[in-house]
Amino acid sequence: MDIVTRWPGSSHDQTIFNNSYLKHRIISNAFNKSVVSADSGYKLENYMLTPIRKPISPQDRQFNESHMRRRNMTSNLSPRPTLISSITLRYDALLAVG
């Protein structure tokens, strides 16, 4: 677990994540090609899935719905969802952030 307490509450999750050891570990493939499932406030990266901003097709809408359900499921594991508490590991069980 990567707990960072130096950031004030007004800091954006993307800023905290960008400066976290967790991001470094994901980029260095410490989790065997894990993917982060993040909300639309995050920048799309090759290791980070975000919702499709303007879904057009039924597949786009289905992706966003599945994405939202996955993020909600992992966020609800903690009584107070945070950047770090809503994380699961493995490529087949996406990392959820945000």
C-alpha positions in Angstrom: 0.0 0.0 0.0 1.2 3.5 -0.8 0.0 6.0 1.8 1.0 9.7 1.2 0.1 12.1 3.9 2.0 15.2 2.9 -0.6 16.5 0.4 -3.3 19.0 1.6 -6.9 17.9 1.1 -7.3 20.3 -1.8 -4.7 18.5 -3.8 -6.0 16.8 -6.9 -5.8 13.0 -7.0 -3.8 13.1 -10.2 -1.1 15.2 -8.5 -0.9 12.8 -5.6 -0.8 9.8 -7.9 1.9 11.4 -10.2 4.1 11.8 -7.1 3.4 8.4 -5.6 5.6 5.4 -5.2 2.6 3.4 -6.5 2.9 5.1 -9.9 6.6 4.4 -10.1 5.9 0.7 -9.3 3.1 0.5 -12.0 5.4 2.1 -14.6 8.3 -0.2 -13.7 5.9 -3.2 -14.2 6.0 -4.3 -10.5 2.4 -5.6 -10.8 2.8 -7.5 -14.0 1.1 -5.3 -16.6 -1.5 -4.0 -14.2 -3.9 -1.3 -15.4 -5.3 1.6 -13.3 -9.1 2.2 -13.7 -9.4 5.9 -13.0 -12.1 8.6 -13.2 -12.2 11.2 -15.9 -10.1 13.6 -13.9 -7.0 11.6 -14.7 -4.9 11.7 -17.9 -5.3 8.6 -20.1 -2.0 6.7 -20.1 -1.0 3.2 -21.4 -1.4 1.9 -17.9 -4.5 3.9 -17.0 -8.1 3.5 -18.3 -10.4 6.4 -18.0 -14.0 6.7 -19.2 -14.6 7.6 -22.8 -15.3 11.4 -22.7 -17.9 11.5 -25.5 -19.3 8.1 -25.9 -20.9 7.6 -29.4 -21.5 4.0 -29.9 -23.4 1.5 -27.7 -20.0 -0.2 -27.1 -18.6 3.2 -25.8 -21.5 3.5 -23.4 -21.2 -0.1 -22.3 -17.5 0.4 -21.7 -18.2 3.5 -19.5 -21.0 1.6 -17.6 -18.6 -1.3 -16.9 -15.8 1.1 -16.0 -18.1 2.9 -13.5 -19.4 -0.4 -12.0 -15.8 -1.6 -11.4 -14.7 1.7 -9.9 -17.8 1.8 -7.6 -17.3 -1.8 -6.5 -13.7 -1.2 -5.4 -14.4 2.3 -4.0 -17.1 0.8 -1.8 -14.6 -1.5 -0.1 -13.6 1.3 2.1 -15.9 3.4 4.3 -14.0 6.5 3.2 -12.9 6.0 -0.5 -9.6 7.6 -1.3 -7.0 7.5 -4.0 -5.2 4.6 -2.2 -8.1 2.7 -0.6 -9.8 2.0 -3.8 -7.1 -0.1 -5.4 -7.1 -3.7 -6.4 -4.2 -5.5 -8.1 -3.7 -7.7 -11.2 -4.3 -7.1 -14.8 -7.6 -9.0 -14.8 -8.8 -7.1 -11.8 -8.1 -3.5 -12.7 -6.6 -1.0 -10.3 -9.3 1.6 -9.4 -8.3 5.1 -8.6 -10.2 8.3 -7.9 
